[in-house]
Amino acid sequence: MKTDILIIGAGLTGLLLTHKLKKKGVSLKVIEARNRIGGRIHTINSQQQTPIEMGATWLGKQHKELMHTLEDLDISVFEQYMKGIALFEPLSTAPPQQIELPSNQEASYRIQGGTSTLIDTLANSLESNELILNKKIVSISYNKQNQFTVRSDNHEEFESKYVISTLPPFLLINSIQFDPQLPESVNAIASKTHTWMEDSIKFGVSYQNPFWKEMNYSGTIFSNVGPITELYDHSSYENDKYALKGFLQSGLYLLPKEKRKEKVLLQLEKLFGKVAKNYLAYEELLWTNEIYTSYPKEQYILPHQNNGHQIYQNGFFDDHFYIAGTETSPLYGGYMEGAVLSANFIYQKLKYIL
């Protein structure tokens, strides 16, 4: 199967780059290992169709390129609800502190309908034969005729003039075999590059009514006690579906889901009262278990370590192979804005040579 450009990964960087390249009239394919698009953008609909973000969620006015992209695609955002009292748990032996959040703080925003609205809109421009799911790329070979042979785990082969990987760099070098090898300098940096969200446990609890708002709580919690470390109101834009969404202590991945849920509900009951037990659905995602995001590490890598490293700004194999994705962006690495900036950067590299 031949194409001009092959993009590995149907997350935000891959789909936005594809969206831009389509306008150049080149042949292209996007290969995705998962059975869904979006990568670390993953909106699920809980009971009563409450959109709950298991991945990327918030953006701000400082994320200018992401904002421009949303405007171009006619996708609206809405302000994160932060009105009322926030709760802070400094110690397990002390009652939570009540904090009135300032009204003049910098607002953060969410995408109407869920962050996956952006992903779905970008994917709508693709033909059915341009987006291929359930294909894990396992090897990439390059010859001096400027031609790549890319193989999947079921031995299917793709031939392409250009290949762009949008996988997290650590995952890339540990899951794909190269012939010839990538430069050792690339492997050295990629092996110490942090993967955004890989340590996160995200969860959401949906409710029939927003009881926290009725109690003058914002739904915001910061806790040193756990299991919840952060919590926010996650009601829909229309304010007709209600949820609380946040993060759990990363070490809880060792527990079964039911135990985590039990601990979450106990903490919510402690903070909000018995009404918190009357939930509709509990959802969670352990990103460390997502094999197409996270890869086991022998040593700890600091958050954002080597994100945006200079080496990722280079092309390889005669400038026919590029490493893209949010971890490679010098600005806002590890955020949606970084993913957009990476797509824009690669597009500028390619548009003059295609």
Beta strands, then each sheet from edge to edge (+ up, - down):
strand 1: 2-8
strand 2: 28-31
strand 3: 43-45
strand 4: 51-53
strand 5: 77-79
strand 6: 85-89
strand 7: 97-100
strand 8: 109-111
strand 9: 131-132
strand 10: 137-143
strand 11: 147-152
strand 12: 157-165
strand 13: 177-179
strand 14: 201-207
strand 15: 217-223
strand 16: 228-233
strand 17: 242-248
strand 18: 279-286
strand 19: 315-316
strand 20: 321-323
sheet 1: 9+ 2+ 1+ 12+ 11- 10+ 13+
sheet 2: 9+ 2+ 1+ 12+ 20+ 19-
sheet 3: 3+ 4-
sheet 4: 5+ 8-
sheet 5: 7+ 6- 15- 16+ 17- 14+ 18-
end
